[in-house]
Amino acid sequence: MLPKPLRRVSLYFRKRRNRRLCEIIDTLHQATGGPVNVLDIGGSLVFWLSVPEITRNKCSIHTLNLPGVLENLPPEEESLRKTVNMITGDARDLSMFADQSFDIVICNSVIEHVGNWLDMRKAANEARRVGKRGWFQAPAFEFPLEQHFLLPFIHWLADPL
């Protein structure tokens, strides 16, 4: 868990990102007059709980995760199970979807976990293929604090697997 001062900073940036995403969804919803078709690669229901319900209601949300990721959900996430289509699959192979079948593809701090550079490129290419627009976020390698363990500089020392 982040120390209190860093939690405030993290929350500030998360709210700012969510606000921008909500603006994009609102614009798309107004333009089409119908639900915004969203694919969230590696999508977390906690993330969608942080998006205002009024915005969620403008979307048809599909999350794509590896097998077992969304099993045994906590009660607060379980409430979204009825409104979010949870799909099992691999970001590197989205052949189950037609080209341009989603209004927006979201990938929030996931692409860096799909494998090596070639795997990341495959996932990015597939996301571009199935989505008309993309909303990708990944930690900046240049940032001195490693995001998972909050250790300074450690990610600069490791060799890729």
CORJO-V756457 format. One record per run of one state. SS is the DSSP state (hx for helix, st for strand, lp for the rest). FROM is the first residue (numbers start at 0). TO is the last residue. If there is no record, write none. Layout:
[[SS | FROM | TO] [SS | FROM | TO]]
//
This chain:
[[lp | 0 | 2] [hx | 3 | 31] [lp | 32 | 34] [st | 35 | 40] [lp | 41 | 43] [hx | 44 | 48] [lp | 49 | 51] [hx | 52 | 55] [lp | 56 | 57] [st | 58 | 64] [lp | 65 | 73] [hx | 74 | 77] [lp | 78 | 82] [st | 83 | 87] [lp | 88 | 88] [st | 89 | 89] [lp | 90 | 91] [st | 92 | 92] [lp | 93 | 100] [st | 101 | 101] [lp | 102 | 102] [st | 103 | 107] [lp | 108 | 109] [hx | 110 | 112] [lp | 113 | 115] [hx | 116 | 129] [st | 130 | 130] [lp | 131 | 132] [st | 133 | 136] [lp | 137 | 143] [st | 144 | 144] [lp | 145 | 150] [st | 151 | 151] [lp | 152 | 152] [hx | 153 | 156] [lp | 157 | 160]]
//
